[in-house]
């Protein structure tokens, strides 16, 4: 991404052009899966913030289950068993983002319970 004369590198994402969502011919600074992860994580953080929900062990297990489709999609593509598409990457990224936040919240609740 260029801003003025400087190029800014985002190292959290590979940004392969075929795997990046384009809007009006310009690529987003994240690939479809990473964009989905950030959107899903942000949505889940906002939901948990305003709902004051405790997720516990059940939330942890749901988080792990939500991460599985993205892991399967990513690894089957990595090992060239099949080729994914941007819509599938975006959807599995959304699920992964939600799952990551559920896992983090469950671990934080567990740590808080142990420490208090």
C-alpha positions as CSV (number, residue, x, y, z in Angstrom):
1,X,0.0,0.0,0.0
2,X,1.4,3.4,-0.9
3,X,0.7,6.6,1.0
4,X,2.4,9.5,-0.7
5,X,6.0,8.5,-1.6
6,X,6.1,5.8,1.1
7,X,5.1,2.2,0.8
8,X,3.6,0.6,3.9
9,X,4.0,-3.1,4.2
10,X,1.4,-5.2,6.1
11,X,3.2,-8.3,7.4
12,X,0.2,-10.0,8.9
13,X,-1.2,-11.0,5.5
14,X,0.4,-12.4,2.3
15,X,-1.8,-10.2,0.0
16,X,-1.6,-12.5,-3.0
17,X,-3.5,-10.6,-5.7
18,X,-5.8,-13.5,-6.6
19,X,-6.8,-14.0,-3.0
20,X,-7.4,-10.3,-2.3
21,X,-10.8,-8.7,-2.6
22,X,-10.8,-5.8,-5.1
23,X,-13.2,-2.8,-4.8
24,X,-13.4,-0.7,-8.0
25,X,-10.3,-2.4,-9.3
26,X,-8.2,-1.6,-6.2
27,X,-7.1,-4.4,-3.9
28,X,-7.9,-4.3,-0.2
29,X,-4.8,-4.3,2.1
30,X,-5.8,-7.8,3.3
31,X,-6.6,-11.1,1.6
32,X,-10.2,-12.4,1.8
33,X,-9.5,-14.8,4.8
34,X,-7.7,-12.1,6.9
35,X,-10.4,-9.6,6.1
36,X,-13.0,-12.1,7.3
37,X,-11.0,-12.9,10.4
38,X,-10.8,-9.2,11.4
39,X,-14.5,-8.6,10.6
40,X,-15.6,-11.7,12.6
41,X,-13.4,-10.9,15.5
42,X,-14.5,-7.3,15.7
43,X,-18.2,-8.3,15.5
44,X,-17.8,-10.9,18.2
45,X,-15.8,-8.5,20.5
46,X,-18.5,-5.9,20.1
47,X,-21.3,-8.5,20.8
48,X,-19.5,-9.8,23.9
49,X,-18.8,-6.2,25.1
50,X,-22.4,-5.2,25.0
51,X,-24.0,-8.5,26.0
52,X,-21.8,-9.2,29.1
53,X,-22.0,-12.9,28.2
54,X,-19.8,-15.5,29.9
55,X,-18.8,-18.1,27.4
56,X,-17.1,-20.7,29.7
57,X,-16.1,-24.2,28.5
58,X,-19.0,-24.4,26.0
59,X,-17.8,-21.1,24.4
60,X,-14.3,-22.5,24.2
61,X,-15.5,-25.7,22.4
62,X,-17.7,-23.7,20.0
63,X,-14.7,-21.5,19.3
64,X,-12.6,-24.5,18.4
65,X,-15.3,-25.9,16.2
66,X,-15.7,-22.5,14.4
67,X,-12.0,-22.5,13.7
68,X,-12.0,-26.0,11.9
69,X,-13.5,-24.9,8.6
70,X,-10.9,-22.3,8.1
71,X,-8.1,-24.7,9.1
72,X,-9.4,-27.3,6.7
73,X,-9.8,-24.8,3.9
74,X,-6.3,-23.4,4.4
75,X,-4.5,-26.7,4.8
76,X,-6.3,-28.4,1.8
77,X,-5.3,-25.4,-0.3
78,X,-1.7,-25.3,1.1
79,X,-1.2,-29.0,0.3
80,X,-2.8,-28.4,-3.2
81,X,-5.6,-30.9,-2.7
82,X,-8.0,-28.2,-4.1
83,X,-8.2,-24.5,-4.9
84,X,-10.4,-22.3,-2.7
85,X,-12.2,-19.1,-3.8
86,X,-12.5,-15.7,-2.2
87,X,-16.1,-16.2,-1.0
88,X,-15.1,-19.4,0.8
89,X,-12.0,-17.7,2.3
90,X,-14.1,-14.8,3.5
91,X,-16.7,-17.0,5.1
92,X,-14.2,-19.3,6.8
93,X,-12.3,-16.2,7.9
94,X,-15.5,-14.8,9.5
95,X,-15.9,-18.1,11.4
96,X,-12.3,-18.1,12.5
97,X,-12.5,-14.5,13.8
98,X,-15.6,-15.3,15.9
99,X,-13.9,-18.6,17.1
100,X,-10.7,-16.8,18.1
101,X,-12.5,-14.3,20.2
102,X,-14.6,-17.0,21.9
103,X,-11.5,-19.0,22.7
104,X,-9.7,-15.8,24.0
105,X,-12.7,-14.9,26.2
106,X,-13.0,-18.4,27.6
107,X,-9.3,-18.5,28.5
108,X,-9.6,-15.0,30.1
109,X,-12.6,-16.1,32.2
110,X,-10.7,-19.2,33.2
111,X,-7.6,-17.2,34.2
112,X,-9.7,-14.7,36.1
113,X,-11.4,-17.6,38.0
114,X,-8.1,-19.1,39.0
115,X,-6.6,-15.8,40.1
116,X,-9.5,-14.6,42.2
